[in-house]
Amino acid sequence: MTDLERRYRRWLRAYPLVYRQVRGEEILSTLVEAAPANGVAAKDLIYIGIHGLRVRGSLLVHRFGQGTLPRSVHSATLILVFMVVVNWLNAAFAHNGPKNPSSHLANIVVGLVFVALALMIQAWSRFLYAAVIGFLMITMALSFVNSDLIFELNAIVPLILLIVGWRRYMAAIPPAQWPPRSPRTVPS
Amino acid sequence: MREPTFFVLTALARGPRHGYAVMQDIENLSEGRIRLRTGTLYAAFDRLSEQKLIESAGEEVVEGRLRRYYRLTELGSATLGAESRRRVSISKEAIRRLGLAGGLS
């Protein structure tokens, strides 16, 4: 394997494994054939990175909402959604909300974070599920140090539920495949 | 239909091509104006395959490297034909309105 191939192959990791298994070798061939005489084309690497992220995103979108979540994970998601509502209601109506701009903004941002966490759980991705648990654990730990953090103990119930549901969630994840299971087939 | 998509379909209109050949063909067809990057090309291949406009036409290994060939499907040929006629029609109208018809023949 040439140095050029090695470098391109490293960049192909931007694609998910399931995509690389289908297209990896032919993309590598095309990259090598199209490479300029003086080595790697930086623009090619950027476009490979962008396309890789798009493929990852597309796989996540197709997985979203597929299958049935384990009950504890489902409950954790519902609690997170409830916390979104509480935070945004607090931002909108609490007496110290709109009058205190920083608290008002913090409630909105925390609500958005909970939305993101709920979506990440629903994405059927081992990495994102672990990231949610890691995020909640870190914020919990930080809340012991800094009592001003809004998360504090609010997140302990979903955190426990997610840890309890870990094994069932991992077992329930549908196997990845390319092209995704329910392709959109409408020509533009 | 966006221009790069039109060019990819046009490049495949003469028969099966592999990725690099499509890139070269597009560069020639566009007189150097469009140079598709590999990531963009495979994004287009993914999209067009999903839309059933192109399909894989086999593969071969050349100097240890895999080449996969693509070709137009019937739907792809029909779509390219319709788009080409539409573009010709618009171009003719533009030429007529500019009063250039005499100078072009």
Interface residues (C-beta under 8 A of the other chain):
Chain A: R23 E25 E26 I27 L28 S29 T30 L31 V32 E33 A34 A41 K43 D44 I46 Y47 I48 G49 I50 H51 G52 R54 V55 P179 P183 R184 T185 V186 P187 S188
Chain B: M1 H18 G19 Y20 M23 R37 T38 G39 T40 L41 Y42 A43 D46 S49 E50 Q51 K52 L53 E59 R65 L66 R67 R68 L75 T79
